[in-house]
Amino acid sequence: MIGKIIGAMVGARAAQNVRSIEGPGGAVLGALAVPIISRLRLPTLLALGAGGYLVKKFADKEKAATTPPPGTRTTSSV
């Protein structure tokens, strides 16, 4: 029971960073994630963690490639 409450709080907080999920929806997803994660085996949890880490690294790399480096200005020469 306490795990579901903590999961709901974490889900509601995480939903603030995602545009498509509102606070109550995040709370529901967080509460449902707790029993699902508790039934997973250790190798599956490790694979999910490694996959999430790789996806984040790839997303950060893509974001860094699309944004100009700090300190550079784009000026139009007339």
N, C-alpha and C positions, 0 to 999 in steps of 0.2 A: 504494500500500500504506500509506504513512504517512497519507494522507488518510483512509483507512478507519479506521485506529486512532484518529486524532484525532476523527473523527466518532463512533466508538463511545464514546469517553470523554465527549464532549459530550452524546451521547444518554443515557448512563447518568446523568450529572449532571442533565440536564433531567427525567429520569423521576422523580427524587426529589420534584419539585414537582407531579406529576400522580398522582392517586390510582389510576387504572385501569391504569397502566403500571408494571411493576416495573423494577428496575435492569437485569437481563439483556435484557428486552424493549426498553428504551430504547437499550441498546447495539446491539442488532440494527437497530433503526430508524435510529439514527445512522449505522451503517456502510452501510446501504442508501441513505440519503439522499445521501451523497456522490456516487456515480456518477449518480444521477438529476439532482441539481442541476448537475453538471458538463456535462450534455447540454442544459440549458436555454439559451435565448438571452437576451441582455441585456434586451430589453423585457419578457419573461416574468418574469425575476427582479425587475425594478423593479415590475411589477404585483403580484407576490406580496408584496414588501416593503411596498408602499403598502397593500395589502389587510390585511396583518397589523397594520400601524400603526392603521388605521381600526377594526379589530375590537377592539384593545386600548383605544383611546380610548373606544369605545362601552361596553365592559365596565367601564372605570373610572368612566365617567359614571353608569352604572346602579348601580354599587356605592355611589357617593357619594350618589345620590338615595335609597337605601334605608337608609343609616346616619344616625343623628342627628349633628348637628354636635358637635364636642368642646366640653366645658364645660357642656353642658346636662344637667340632671338630671331624671329623671322621678320625681316624688314623688306619693304618693297623699294627697289632702287628706281628713282625717277630721273 
